[in-house]
Amino acid sequence: MSLPVSIPESVSLAVHAMAKLATGGFEAVKLKDLLIKPGSADHLSKVMQKLTRTGMVKSRKGRGGGFTLGVKASDIRLMDIWIALEGTFETSLCPYMGNGCTLSVCLFGTIGSDASQLIREYFTDTTVEDIGKLLENGQTSIVT
């Protein structure tokens, strides 16, 4: 099934892993325990390496090793994760938007930009602490 608006797999893996780290306190969490199914452990490993390089995550090797947050969960916005992994924030519904489309108006109207704005606001306003609380409490939304 294809989705009309999608979040990059790297970002999805990272957000899920960061939520688990936010609930784990100061104890290191192993990569296999951060993985969501059917995600790829190899892909998650690369994602975690990038997050480690940014300082958002710390990693320890060896016995008792794993990953912990590098900074407070309340200081990491989901948009920080997106930018660290993808470089920029861009979403679009139409594969031709910005690629030389010759039409004078978009046949999808403003739905693409509206969806992008909604995602941008959520990722800008939501912290890792927020999603950690969602995970801890079994909530389905941070909006109360």
C-alpha positions as CSV (number, residue, x, y, z in Angstrom):
1,M,0.0,0.0,0.0
2,S,1.4,3.4,-0.9
3,L,0.9,6.3,1.3
4,P,0.1,9.8,-0.1
5,V,2.4,11.4,2.4
6,S,5.3,9.5,3.8
7,I,8.0,10.0,6.4
8,P,11.5,8.7,5.4
9,E,12.3,5.3,6.8
10,S,15.4,6.6,8.5
11,V,13.4,9.2,10.4
12,S,10.8,6.7,11.4
13,L,13.4,4.3,12.7
14,A,15.1,7.1,14.6
15,V,11.9,8.5,16.1
16,H,10.9,5.0,17.4
17,A,14.4,4.4,18.8
18,M,14.6,7.8,20.5
19,A,11.2,7.3,22.1
20,K,12.5,4.0,23.6
21,L,15.7,5.8,24.8
22,A,13.6,8.5,26.4
23,T,11.8,5.9,28.5
24,G,15.0,4.0,29.4
25,G,16.5,6.5,31.8
26,F,20.3,6.4,32.0
27,E,20.6,2.7,31.2
28,A,22.1,1.8,27.8
29,V,19.7,0.1,25.4
30,K,21.0,-2.4,22.9
31,L,20.4,-1.9,19.2
32,K,18.2,-5.0,18.9
33,D,16.0,-3.6,21.6
34,L,15.6,-0.3,19.7
35,L,14.6,-1.9,16.5
36,I,10.9,-1.9,15.4
37,K,9.7,-4.7,13.2
38,P,9.9,-5.1,10.3
39,G,12.8,-2.5,10.3
40,S,16.3,-3.4,9.3
41,A,19.0,-3.7,12.0
42,D,21.6,-2.6,9.5
43,H,19.6,0.5,8.6
44,L,19.0,1.4,12.2
45,S,22.7,0.9,13.0
46,K,23.5,3.6,10.3
47,V,20.8,5.9,11.7
48,M,22.1,5.5,15.2
49,Q,25.7,6.2,14.0
50,K,24.5,9.5,12.5
51,L,22.6,10.5,15.6
52,T,25.7,9.7,17.7
53,R,27.8,12.0,15.5
54,T,25.4,14.8,16.1
55,G,25.6,14.3,19.9
56,M,21.9,13.5,20.3
57,V,22.9,9.9,21.2
58,K,25.8,8.4,23.0
59,S,27.0,4.8,22.4
60,R,29.1,2.5,24.5
61,K,30.7,-0.7,23.2
62,G,31.2,-3.9,25.0
63,R,29.5,-5.6,27.9
64,G,26.7,-3.3,29.2
65,G,27.0,-1.2,26.1
66,G,24.3,0.2,23.9
67,F,22.8,3.6,23.3
68,T,21.6,6.4,25.6
69,L,20.5,9.9,24.9
70,G,23.3,12.4,24.6
71,V,21.3,15.4,25.7
72,K,18.0,15.8,27.6
73,A,15.0,14.4,25.8
74,S,13.3,17.8,26.1
75,D,16.1,19.4,24.1
76,I,15.7,17.2,21.0
77,R,12.9,18.1,18.6
78,L,11.8,15.6,16.1
79,M,12.7,18.2,13.4
80,D,16.3,18.0,14.7
81,I,16.3,14.3,14.0
82,W,14.8,14.8,10.5
83,I,17.4,17.4,9.6
84,A,20.3,15.3,11.0
85,L,19.3,12.3,8.9
86,E,17.9,13.8,5.8
87,G,19.6,17.2,5.6
88,T,16.5,19.1,4.8
89,F,12.8,19.0,5.4
90,E,10.9,18.5,2.2
91,T,7.6,16.7,1.5
92,S,5.4,16.6,-1.5
93,L,2.4,14.7,-2.8
94,C,3.0,15.2,-6.5
95,P,6.2,13.6,-7.9
96,Y,6.3,16.4,-10.6
97,M,6.2,19.3,-8.1
98,G,9.4,21.2,-8.5
99,N,10.6,18.9,-11.3
100,G,9.7,21.1,-14.3
101,C,5.9,20.7,-14.3
102,T,4.6,22.8,-17.1
103,L,1.1,23.4,-15.6
104,S,0.3,26.9,-14.4
105,V,-1.6,25.6,-11.4
106,C,-1.2,22.5,-9.3
107,L,-4.0,20.0,-9.9
108,F,-3.7,19.0,-6.2
109,G,-4.4,22.5,-5.0
110,T,-2.8,23.4,-1.7
111,I,-3.1,19.9,-0.2
112,G,0.6,19.2,-0.6
113,S,1.7,22.4,1.0
114,D,-1.0,22.0,3.7
115,A,0.2,18.5,4.6
116,S,3.8,19.6,4.6
117,Q,3.0,22.4,6.9
118,L,1.1,20.1,9.3
119,I,4.0,17.7,9.4
120,R,6.6,20.5,9.8
121,E,4.6,21.9,12.8
122,Y,4.3,18.5,14.5
123,F,8.0,17.8,14.0
124,T,9.0,21.3,15.1
125,D,6.7,21.3,18.2
126,T,7.3,17.8,19.4
127,T,10.3,16.7,21.5
128,V,11.7,13.3,22.2
129,E,10.4,13.7,25.8
130,D,6.9,14.1,24.3
131,I,7.1,10.9,22.3
132,G,8.7,9.1,25.3
133,K,5.7,10.0,27.4
134,L,3.4,8.7,24.6
135,L,5.2,5.4,24.7
136,E,5.2,5.2,28.5
137,N,1.5,6.0,28.8
138,G,0.3,4.1,25.7
139,Q,-1.3,7.3,24.4
140,T,-2.0,7.8,20.7
141,S,-1.5,11.6,20.6
142,I,0.4,14.3,22.3
143,V,-2.5,16.6,21.8
144,T,-4.7,16.8,25.0
